[in-house]
Amino acid sequence: MNSEEKTILIIDDEEDFSFFVGRNLERIKNYIVISANSGESGINLAQEKKPNLILLDIMMPGIDGFEVLKRLKADDLTSLIPVIMLTGKDDQASRLRAAKLKNADYLIKPIQVEELRAKIEKALK
């Protein structure tokens, strides 16, 4: 990996969504995209691969995105990785809860790829 390549981890139980987002990010900016389809596997992959950024869904079976974010921020290996929440939860309580857990940004599905790209570039600076 050269110094310009950035790795993005997508944690989302909707595999079609992860594939769509991943392909667009790889094509737009040559990001290296890896994905996990559950909170537990996402945490493990984040600890193992130490991505530059994480895109995290909230509503997943097992542990939800809030718990994943809480665990990532409590772990020295992953605490500094910026996390953008990508979710269908468009309510103030969810946004505030994510902010208290120190997420980098919050996007509502369905997403616009250009908006996501801009938020990723901002979070990676």
C-alpha positions in Angstrom: 0.0 0.0 0.0 1.5 3.4 -1.0 1.1 6.5 1.2 -1.9 7.7 -0.9 -4.0 4.6 -0.5 -6.5 4.6 2.3 -8.4 1.6 3.7 -12.0 2.0 4.5 -13.9 -0.6 6.6 -17.7 -0.9 6.0 -19.6 -2.5 8.8 -23.2 -3.2 7.6 -25.4 -6.3 7.5 -26.8 -5.4 4.1 -24.2 -7.0 1.8 -25.7 -5.4 -1.4 -25.3 -1.9 0.2 -21.7 -2.6 1.3 -20.9 -3.9 -2.2 -22.4 -0.8 -3.9 -20.6 1.7 -1.6 -17.4 -0.2 -1.8 -17.3 -0.4 -5.6 -18.1 3.3 -5.9 -15.4 4.3 -3.4 -12.8 2.1 -5.1 -13.7 3.6 -8.5 -13.9 7.2 -7.4 -10.7 7.4 -5.3 -8.9 4.1 -5.4 -9.7 3.4 -1.7 -9.1 -0.1 -0.5 -12.4 -1.2 0.8 -13.0 -4.1 3.3 -16.3 -5.1 4.8 -17.9 -6.9 7.7 -21.5 -8.0 7.9 -21.9 -7.9 11.7 -20.8 -5.7 14.6 -18.6 -8.4 16.1 -16.8 -9.2 12.9 -16.4 -5.5 12.2 -14.7 -4.9 15.6 -12.4 -7.8 14.9 -11.5 -6.6 11.4 -10.9 -3.1 12.7 -8.5 -4.4 15.3 -6.7 -6.6 12.8 -6.5 -4.2 9.8 -6.5 -0.8 11.5 -8.4 1.0 8.6 -8.1 4.7 8.0 -11.9 5.1 8.3 -15.0 3.1 9.2 -18.4 3.4 7.7 -20.8 2.0 10.3 -24.5 1.0 10.1 -26.6 1.3 13.3 -29.3 -1.3 12.8 -27.7 -4.7 12.7 -28.5 -8.0 14.3 -26.5 -8.9 17.4 -24.7 -5.8 18.6 -25.9 -2.6 17.0 -23.7 0.2 15.6 -23.9 2.3 18.8 -22.3 -0.6 20.8 -19.8 -1.2 18.0 -18.8 2.5 18.1 -18.6 2.5 21.9 -16.3 -0.6 21.8 -14.1 0.9 19.0 -13.6 4.2 20.9 -12.8 2.4 24.1 -10.0 0.3 22.5 -6.5 1.8 22.2 -6.1 0.0 18.8 -9.1 1.6 17.2 -10.0 4.7 19.3 -8.5 7.2 16.8 -10.1 5.7 13.7 -12.8 8.2 12.4 -16.3 6.6 12.1 -19.0 7.8 9.8 -22.5 6.4 10.7 -24.5 5.4 7.6 -28.0 4.6 8.7 -31.7 4.7 8.1 -32.2 6.2 11.6 -33.0 9.9 10.9 -34.0 11.0 14.4 -32.3 13.5 16.7 -31.9 11.0 19.6 -29.8 8.7 17.4 -27.7 11.6 16.1 -27.0 12.8 19.6 -26.1 9.4 20.9 -23.6 8.9 18.0 -22.1 12.3 18.7 -21.6 11.5 22.4 -19.8 8.4 21.3 -17.5 10.6 19.1 -18.5 9.6 15.6 -17.0 11.7 12.8 -20.2 12.2 10.8 -23.7 10.9 10.3 -25.4 10.1 6.9 -28.9 8.9 6.2 -29.6 6.1 3.8 -30.1 6.2 0.9 -26.8 8.0 0.5 -25.5 10.2 -2.3 -22.1 8.9 -3.4 -20.6 12.4 -3.9 -21.8 13.5 -0.4 -20.3 10.4 1.1 -17.0 11.0 -0.8 -16.8 14.6 0.5 -17.5 13.5 4.1 -14.9 10.7 3.9 -12.2 13.2 2.6 -13.1 15.6 5.4 -12.8 12.8 8.0 -9.5 11.6 6.6 -7.8 15.0 6.9 
